[in-house]
Each structure stands twice: as structure tokens, then as C-alpha cells.
Amino acid sequence: MKLSELAEKTGAKIVVNNEKAREVEVARVYAGDNISDILNQVSGTTLLVTNLSNSLLPRVADLMDGHGILLVNGVVPKAELLDAAQEHETVILVSPVGMFETCGRLYQCLNGKAEAMA
């Protein structure tokens, strides 16, 4: 499923690289906050869901060929994160709900069980 479709169905807002979100395909999700675990789990079709919101995330995603990061709890990303995302061509999304509910919504979408949930 495309990142833009996931955003629409889960109520997440795309804050960086909206055009790229129309291209990026997501097949799996990794939710976590430990950078070493992220390095082991993220791939080209993985959406990273995290509470972290620092400017290193787009670089980590880029190293692992990841293209999307979904921040939870309606966090407002800082300018440094947004600039790094532009530089590394990483899509940044923000979910209005917490980690648990965000992951539940994504699970339903990726398993074909959801219409719009926002």
C-alpha cells in the first residue's frame, strides 16, 4: 500500500515529501525507539513508527533504504528533522494517536481490514 493511502486511512498527516508518499510502497511496519533495533529491521518497504523525533532518523532510514517515518502522539517535528528528511528524501508523517493505536490502524490497513479510520 502507498504511504499516501496509509496516511489517509489512518488519519496521519504527511508533513514532508508529500509527492514521494504517492510513490513509496509499504509492505511492513517496524515500531520502536531503539536505534540499533531500527538498523536491523528497516528496509525499502518498511514504515518506521517511532516516538523518537530527532534529526538522525532520516539518515538512519536512508542507510537502510527506508523511505518513511511515522511519528506518533501528534508530535510536532522540529525544523532539524524536517530539513534532514528533505535532504534524505524521507517521508515524514505524524499520527494523532499513540503508538499502540497507530500500530493497530496500520495492521488493519496492511491486512485489508480497514476503510477509513480517522
HELIX and SHEET records of a PDB file:
HELIX    1   1 LEU A    3  THR A   10  1                                   8    
HELIX    2   2 ASN A   18  ALA A   21  1                                   4    
HELIX    3   3 ILE A   35  GLN A   41  1                                   7    
HELIX    4   4 LEU A   57  LEU A   63  1                                   7    
HELIX    5   5 ALA A   79  GLU A   87  1                                   9    
HELIX    6   6 MET A   99  LEU A  110  1                                  12    
SHEET    1   A 5 LYS A  13  VAL A  16  0                                        
SHEET    2   A 5 VAL A  91  VAL A  94 -1                                        
SHEET    3   A 5 GLY A  68  LEU A  71  1                                        
SHEET    4   A 5 THR A  46  THR A  50  1                                        
SHEET    5   A 5 ARG A  28  ALA A  31  1                                        
END                                                                             
